[in-house]
Amino acid sequence: MHFGDRLAQKIKLTGPLCVGLDPHIGRIPPIFGEGLAGVEAFFMAVLARLNGKAAIIKPQIAFFERFGPEGLAVLARLCAHARACDLLILMDAKRGDIGSTASAYAAAYLGPQAWVDCDAITVNPYMGLDTLEPFLTTADDNDKGVIILVRTSNPGAADFEDLLVGQTALYQRIAQSLAPLARDRQGPQSGWSSLMVVVGATAPNEARRLRVELPHCPFLVPGFGAQGASAHDAMAAAIEGQGVVVNSSRGVLYPHGAYEAQTKAVWAQIFDAALAKAAAELGCASKT
């Protein structure tokens, strides 16, 4: 199935919440064990709790890369298990390079022989449209998605992304360049494109403007919760509850009291409550 259609299906099923897989070692409850074994046990437990509650995950590859080959092996196993659980996997790797290097990155994550099974990957566009072409072509050939940075959620985003090119901010110029590429990749069932863009929840006004520029693009929205953005901010560009995927990592993974849990049953109750709270907030915001 076309990536945009699959994404729309998942959002319709469980809402726009995406659970980030960011293993902060100092925050994983000790009941799951230590080191990489503890990381794997913790996230296996997280994936088990998502059934019917959230259908999209976003592993952040840097947190696994820091452990070297063993960490990447854990990531691959987690993604394989997520696939078996019918979760959509958005790999946050922010790749981007020219020519054959871009083609190699695209094959590594989106090709039929990809080393880790994911549905889409984040890509940095700042070296030009030619750096995106190998990702888009490989994604097209394999019903995958490409998620392109446009207006990010970090405080320093304005340093470059808001700079004027003529009378237009750079992030808007990028969106304008992406618009025809997104339009050409609309799903036959939903109309949503397989080209996604990253638009931070900390920039709701910019998100509304970008929705005009990119009417067919799903937005991957970081910044909800721990970075200070509200559910209403995160859903600023939604259309009848569709078209946005809102990531929450720390707020869902590491809620108050979870680290101190003495049993996995107690941890599960705390985790489920945090997950339900995030989903409910986004659900309410999508209706207003």
Phi, psi and omega in degrees: 000145176305139184302315180300323179290320178296318180297315179298323177299314181297318179296319178296325183289311188230004181096180188277357185293131173242130181263118178283140177257090182241098183281093171274109188305318183289354182248349180287126183304135182301339180298344181268353179105182185251164174059207183295327177298321177292321177301312182295316180297319180298310184286333171297321177292321177299312181300323180294332182277350185275347186307115179078359183246327175208141187240005184228136175233157178226091174292137174261110191296332183300324182291340177265323178302326184300340179265004179074203185305323180295322178294319179292327176295322176297316179301314180299319179293320178297318180293322177297319178292320177299320177299317179296334177272006178064037175266147175273132188246114176255109184276119179269094182235344176048053177281167179166121180196183185257157168052230186294333178293316176298321179297321179293317176300315181299316179295324183295330186244334186240350183280171181294339178251028181303142183287337176228135187276102178228165184264336181200163181221145175280142185224141178267125185267004196284000172261003174115164184296330180296334178287341180273334188303314180298324178293314182295319180295314180295319177297316179301318184289341187235017180054044178248179181237159175234132185244112190254131178296129177232297178227103190275174189264351185287153181301329182276005182304322183293341182305320181238319188294333180267357180298142182278135170247100195071240178252011187238136178295149182303318181298326177289323176299318178298314179300317180298323178291328182278339188306310180294328178294321178291318181300322181287352184242028179290141177288143183292336182266313188261335187084354179276143186281158171275356173264113177259165174226149175270122178224112187293145177294342178282000179231063184295325179294319177295323179298319179296319178295319181291332177296328176292318180290326188233070185291340183257356186273128164291143177256130168268120192244099171274171174100356179284131174089259189298330179272000170105351182278144179276170176298322178296321175298315184295328183264014187303327185257009181290150175237105183051043177081355181252168173088000176225144172237116187258116181274137169227125180249283185299320184297327180268317186287324190232058180289163180303131177092346183292320183297325184275356183303134183270342178225159179290332177294317178294316177303316182300321178296317181292316179298313180301321180294318179294319178297314181296322180297314180297316181295320181294318179299317179291323178298316178296318182294328182289344183264355183248000000 
